[in-house]
Each structure stands twice: as C-alpha cells, then as structure tokens.
Amino acid sequence: MTPSAYIARILGPVLVIIGLGLLLEGETFRAMAGEFLRSAALVYFSGVATLAMGLAILNVHHHWTRDWRSVITVFGWLFVIGGIFRTLAPHFVQEIGEAFIAHRRWPIMGAIVTLALGAFLSVMGYQDIWQAKRRVHHRTSAAKSSGAASHSAKRPRRKSGEGRSAH
C-alpha cells in the first residue's frame, strides 16, 4: 500500500464521520466549537497536535502530482499552517473561529465540504480493494491450456524385499 492510500484510508473515513456529525448535529457542533474556542489551552494543545499530524503527513508524503495524491499533500500543509497559527497565536485563532461559527449556515456548509472531501479520499484510499473484488482471477495451468495432459512415466514397483539389506 502506498503512503497516499494509507493516509487517505485514515483521513477519508474520519472526515466522513465528522461531516455526518456536522450534518446531523449541527447545533451541538456549534456549541462544542464555542466551548473549544473559549479555552486558549485547548486551542494551543490542538495546534501542537495538528502541527505534529501535518509534519507526519509531509514526512512520508510530499508529492505534488497531477492526480488525487496532491490532496494529501495539501492536507499536510494545511495541518502544518493551522498548527503553527494555533500554537503561536491562540487568541487570534479564537477571534477568527468565533466569527466563523457565528454564521448560521456554518454547520451545513462545513458538513458538505467535509463529507465531499472525506468521501473522495475514502474512495481513492480504498479503490485497490474495490477494484480487486471486481476482477475475476482465473488460474490456468499449462497442461489445461495446451489441451494435452502430460503424464510422467511410472516407475515400476519394487518387489518386496528388493533393495533391502538383510541383517
């Protein structure tokens, strides 16, 4: 499994679950975000954790390609940048966060974006498994494909007592 698929298999389902939570319990998430933002210690701690996750992603996956794998790299950089801001300027992050969650449509918009990204990464991460189930593997031996069965010559049986040394 490639690092891209490995990271997508973790990040994709996590984002799907978060997106579903935002969709189903938007007001609860708004309240939790408000509680979170009121604690500078939580903002700081999440910054350290987010920075570590971003650095972990970028250390194993720093690919700028013309396919889906660049999304993983973008997430790594976003985690690093977000972690740096939360760690170095928790009060600034609190102000921006409060303004962000004040919008009434925040939970539904966040749910749509998070679900879409999570679904995309899940499909990309698990595509090798789904494609493998669709493939039909047929193993044919050379004997079956050639149509002629090869028979090895049988050795004659030993007569009882032949080849044995008598003591």
For each residue, the residues with C-beta under 8 A, 3 or more apart:
1: 5 6 9 128
2: 5 6
3: 6 7 60 61 72
4: 7 8 61 63 68 69 72 124 125
5: 1 2 8 9 124 125 126 127 128
6: 1 2 3 9 10 125
7: 3 4 10 11 57 60 61 72 75 125
8: 4 5 11 12 68 72 121 122 124 125 126
9: 1 5 6 12 13 122 125 126
10: 6 7 13 14 125
11: 7 8 14 15 72 75 118 121 125
12: 8 9 15 16 118 119 120 121 122 123 124 125 126
13: 9 10 16 17 118 122
14: 10 11 17 18 118
15: 11 12 18 19 114 115 117 118 121
16: 12 13 19 20 114 115 118 119 122
17: 13 14 20 21 118
18: 14 15 21 22 114 118
19: 15 16 22 23 110 111 112 113 114 115 116 118
20: 16 17 23 24 111 115
21: 17 18 24 25 29
22: 18 19 25 26 29 107 108 110 111 114
23: 19 20 26 107 108 111 115
24: 20 21
25: 21 22 28 29
26: 22 23 29 30 106 107 108 111
27: 30 31 107
28: 25 31 32
29: 21 22 25 26 32 33 107 110
30: 26 27 33 34 101 106 107
31: 27 28 34 35
32: 28 29 35 36
33: 29 30 36 37 97 101
34: 30 31 37 38 98 101
35: 31 32 38 39
36: 32 33 39 42 43 46 97
37: 33 34 43 93 94 97 98 101
38: 34 35 94
39: 35 36 42 43
40: 43 44 90 91 94
41: 44 45
42: 36 39 45 46
43: 36 37 39 40 46 47 86 90 93 94 97
44: 40 41 47 48 86 87 90
45: 41 42 48 49
46: 36 42 43 49 50 86
47: 43 44 50 51 82 83 84 85 86 87 88 90 93
48: 44 45 51 52 83 86 87
49: 45 46 52 53 83
50: 46 47 53 54 79 82 83 86
51: 47 48 54 55 79 80 82 83 84 86 87
52: 48 49 55 56 83
53: 49 50 56 57 79 83
54: 50 51 57 58 75 76 77 78 79 80 81 82 83
55: 51 52 58 59 76 80
56: 52 53 59 60
57: 7 53 54 60 61 72 73 75 76 79
58: 54 55 61 62 73 76 77 80
59: 55 56 62
60: 3 7 56 57
61: 3 4 7 57 58 69 72 73 76
62: 58 59 73 76
63: 4 69 70 72 73
64: 70 73
65: 69 70
66: 70
67: 70
68: 4 8 71 72 120 124
69: 4 61 63 65 72 73
70: 63 64 65 66 67 73 74
71: 68 74 75 117 120 121 124
72: 3 4 7 8 11 57 61 63 68 69 75 76 121
73: 57 58 61 62 63 64 69 70 76 77
74: 70 71 77 78
75: 7 11 54 57 71 72 78 79
76: 54 55 57 58 61 62 72 73 79 80
77: 54 58 73 74 80 81
78: 54 74 75 81 82
79: 50 51 53 54 57 75 76 82 83
80: 51 54 55 58 76 77 83 84
81: 54 77 78 84 85
82: 47 50 51 54 78 79 85 86
83: 47 48 49 50 51 52 53 54 79 80 86 87
84: 47 51 80 81 87 88
85: 47 81 82 88 89 92 93
86: 43 44 46 47 48 50 51 82 83 89 90 93
87: 44 47 48 51 83 84 90
88: 47 84 85
89: 85 86 92 93
90: 40 43 44 47 86 87 93 94
91: 40 94 95
92: 85 89 95 96
93: 37 43 47 85 86 89 90 96 97
94: 37 38 40 43 90 91 97 98
95: 91 92 98 99
96: 92 93 99 100
97: 33 36 37 43 93 94 100 101
98: 34 37 94 95 101 102
99: 95 96 102
100: 96 97 103 106
101: 30 33 34 37 97 98 106
102: 98 99 106
103: 100 106
104:
105: 108 109
106: 26 30 100 101 102 103 109 110
107: 22 23 26 27 29 30 110 111
108: 22 23 26 105 111 112
109: 105 106 112 113
110: 19 22 29 106 107 113 114
111: 19 20 22 23 26 107 108 114 115
112: 19 108 109 115 116
113: 19 109 110 116 117
114: 15 16 18 19 22 110 111 117 118
115: 15 16 19 20 23 111 112 118 119
116: 19 112 113 119 120
117: 15 71 113 114 120 121
118: 11 12 13 14 15 16 17 18 19 114 115 121 122
119: 12 16 115 116 122 123
120: 12 68 71 116 117 123 124
121: 8 11 12 15 71 72 117 118 124 125
122: 8 9 12 13 16 118 119 125 126
123: 12 119 120 126 127
124: 4 5 8 12 68 71 120 121 127
125: 4 5 6 7 8 9 10 11 12 121 122
126: 5 8 9 12 122 123 129 130
127: 5 123 124 130 131
128: 1 5 131 132
129: 126 132 133
130: 126 127 133 134
131: 127 128 134 135
132: 128 129 135
133: 129 130
134: 130 131
135: 131 132
136:
137:
138:
139:
140: 144 145
141: 144 145
142: 145 146
143: 146 148 149 150
144: 140 141 147
145: 140 141 142
146: 142 143
147: 144
148: 143
149: 143
150: 143
151:
152:
153:
154:
155:
156:
157:
158: 162 163
159: 162
160:
161: 164
162: 158 159
163: 158
164: 161
165:
166:
167:
